[in-house]
């Protein structure tokens, strides 16, 4: 049964389940697709304190994955955001990642794989960086991460990954980690828990006008952190076409809207 590897760009440069997954394309295999996501919030973490603050973010994203070899894949993501029903809309941050499978080992449970990935994130437009309708933080970032995944003989899997985002000033650097369990067959289902934690940075001091607590770095210097849960379901309608849908929810955060999100999309491979 063919396994589906999904890269879901849920909201620009802030990825649900981590920016890469634990599956590899074989040499010359590829996947391309489109995803649409909608996130809504009526509350905002001003610093770590939860208060009122509303935001709607819709994103249309293109993504692609290609196997240079069985052990080396490249993936590309390009997101377009519409914030607060058109108050701001623009291309956000494009990304490109290389992922290398350096270890594959059979065990009594199935197959254990370990991968490293490195990525580059670059703003694709001069988008808005201030206020409640900001598109992003206009930060160039590098990302390095380790992914470990156990594929079980029954097509179930469990994976964990951790990474570090090195960002251009004044945006603070951040660590990212996620844990995912699921089933990968003609029908793919997963559930995940993800953490992003920024080191330092400024905080919102209030939610009405979304002012920051320090002039040092302004909105671009905000320390953005969250804890998120979510899940995805994918169905292969044809050997080369699949449809997916998913949902996510922000449990806790810092300078983050308490979003509830849904997404749908199509994959060609």
Secondary structure, 3 states (H helix, E strand, C coil): CCCCCCCCCCECCECCCCCCCCCCCCCCCEEEEEEEEEEEEEEEEECCEEEEEEEEEEEEEEEEEEECCCCEEEEEEEEEEEECCCCEEEECEEEEEEEEEEEEEECCCEEEEEEEEEEEEEECCCCCCCCCCCCCCCCCEEEEEEEEEEEECCCEEEEEEEEEEEECCCCCCEEEEEEEEEEECCEEEEEEEEEEEECCCECECCCCCCCECCCCCHHHHECCEEEEEEEEEEEEEECCEEEEEEEEEEEEEECCECCEEEEEEEEEC
